Amino acid sequence: MASEDPDDQTSSASGSTNAVARNDGPFVLRTLLDEVPLSADGAAEGIKINCVDYLEHNLYVGTSASELLHFVQIPPDPNDPAGRPSFILASRLRPAFAETSNSRPGIQQILLLPKVGKACVLCNWTVTFYSLPEFSPVFGTTQVKNCNWVGGVDLNDPQDDAGDPSAGVFICLSLMRRIQVVRIGEVARAVKVRRASDLRVIMN
């Protein structure tokens, strides 16, 4: 059944009206990757994307197979009329995790901390730490086990403002029986919080 909505109709002279509508407005819907290589051997059945993040031409994809895929954006070909950038797979990382549970959901969260050039990855209830943008391991073999969630970054804070990296960034880890505040900088250091007012001072 044909649609009578003018926005759904196409024109042979000027191309698809739908295509024009998608590219006209405050938001643009575009395909970044047509086919994501979820498995190194091509057998991607049963593997799904759990989380995605993006920073300065770097795309990070976490999968249920406990792998983190790092794609780098390549500028579009000047001769391409569509002008679509492409992405190439730069690395395929398998974050370390502790065998603390029979459940293996894979990569659960990717938390980017551009102010200090670091990233946190929650994989199978274990948090590990990396450098940006290449995702090389940092802080030695430091791991945080039995973690359900990582976050706490003030989203109202401009993330593209490097500021003073020596000041570090404070994050929160939701562990099984407590919430742990950690300062991320040149090192990762746990912060003792005795009262709720202490936490407000730290996060401010």
N, C-alpha and C positions, 0 to 999 in steps of 0.2 A: 504493500500500500504506500503510495507516494505521500510525502509530507507536504503540507501547505505552508509550513513556516519558511519565510524567505531565507532565513539563516541556514536552512537545511538544503536549499536548492543549489545546483551547480550551473555554471555558465560555460559553454564551450569556447566562448571568445576570451574570457578572462581567467579561466581555470576555476577551481573549486572555491565557492563562497565560504565553505567551511574552513578551508585553509586560511583564507583572509581573516575570518573571525578569530581563529586561534592565535594569530599573530598581531592582533590589534587590541590593545588593552593594557591594564597594569600588570597582568601576568601572562606569560607565554608558556604554552604546553609543548614541550619538545622531547623527543626520544634521545636519551643519552647513549644507551647501549642497546643494540638490537638483540644480541645474544650474549649473556653473561656466562663465561666458562666456570660454572659452579664446581666442576670436578676436573682435576688435572688429566685424568684418563678419558674424559668425555662421558663417563657414565654418571649423569647428573640426576638420575631418577630418585625421587625421595628427598633430594636436597633442596632447601629453600633459603631465601634471603631473610635474615632476621633483622638486620639493621644496616643503615647507610648513613655516611656523613661525608662532607665535602669541605675542602679548604684549599684556596689558592691553586686551582687547577689540579688538585689531587682528590680522587674519589676513593673512598674506603667502603668496602662491602663486607659485612660479616655474615657467615652462612651457618646453617644448622649442622654442617660437617666439621665444625670447629676450625674453620679456616677464615683468614682475613685476606681479602683480595685488595691490592693497591693498584689503582689505575691512574695513569698520568694523562692529562688532556693535551692533545696536539692541536696547534692552531689550524684553522681550515685552510684548504688549498685556495690560493688567490684566484685560480681559474674555475673554482667550483661556484656556480651561480647560487646554489643553496646556502653556501657559506657555513656548513655545519662542521663544528670541530669533531675530532675523533678521540677515542681513548685507547691506550695500549696498556696491557697488563705489565706492571713493573715488578711485582713480587706476589708471592703466595705464601702467607705466613700461618704457621700453626702455633698459636700461643700455648705456653706451658700451663698446665693446670694440675691441681691435686685431686687424687681419686678419693673424694670425700663422700660421694653419693653415687647411687646407681643411675641417677638421672643425668643425661648429657644433652642439654638443649643446644649446645654449640656456642657461637658468639652471641652473647646476650646484649651487650652494650659497647659502644665506642664513644669515649669521652675525649674530645680534643681540647687541649689547653694551649692555644697559640701564644699567649702572653709569656709562657716559659718554655715554649718549644717542646712540649711533652704531650703524651696521650696515655690514657688508661683504657684497658680492654678487659671486660668481664667475660670470661669464657668458662663455662661449666663450673660456675660458682667461685671462680678464682680470678683475682685482679692481678694483671701484670702491667708493666710500664714501658713506654717506648719514646723515642725521639721523633720529632716532626721535621720534615714531611716523610722521611724515608722509612719510618717505623723500625728503627734499629733498637734492640733491647737496651734499657738503661737501668741503673741502680743494681747492677749485678744480677743475682738470682732472687731478688726481692719478690715475694708473692704475698697476697692477702687471701687466705682461704675462707671458706664458708661465708661468702659475701652474696647478698641477694640483689644489691643495687649500688651504683656509684653515681654521684652527682653533687649537687650543692653549689654549683657555679651560678653566680648572679647573672641572669640573662639580660638584665638591664645595663650591665657593664659593657662598654664597647669592646668586643673581642678582637678587633683589628688594631687596637691601640696597645703596642708592646709595653709601654710604660717602663717601670723599673723591674727587670726580670729577677733581680736579687731579692725583691720583696716576696716572691713566690705567690702561689695560688692555693687557696684552701678548698679542699673537697671533703665530702662526707661519704663514708662507707657504711652501708647498712649490713651489719653482721648478724649472727643468729640471735645474740642476746644483748646487743648494744649498738650504738651508732658511734663510729670512730671518725674523728676529724683528723685529716692529714694535710700537712703543708708540703706542696710540691714545688721544688725549685731545683737547685743543683743536686739536692738529695731529697729523699722522701722521708718525712719525719712526722711521727704521731704527735698530736697535741692533746694534752690533758684538759678536759673540760669538767669542772666540778659543779658549776651551776648553769642554768639556762642563760643567765645574763652574760656569762663568759662566752657562750656560743654566739650571742648577738654581737658582742664586741669583735670577735674573730671574723665573723662573716661580713661585718661592715668595714 
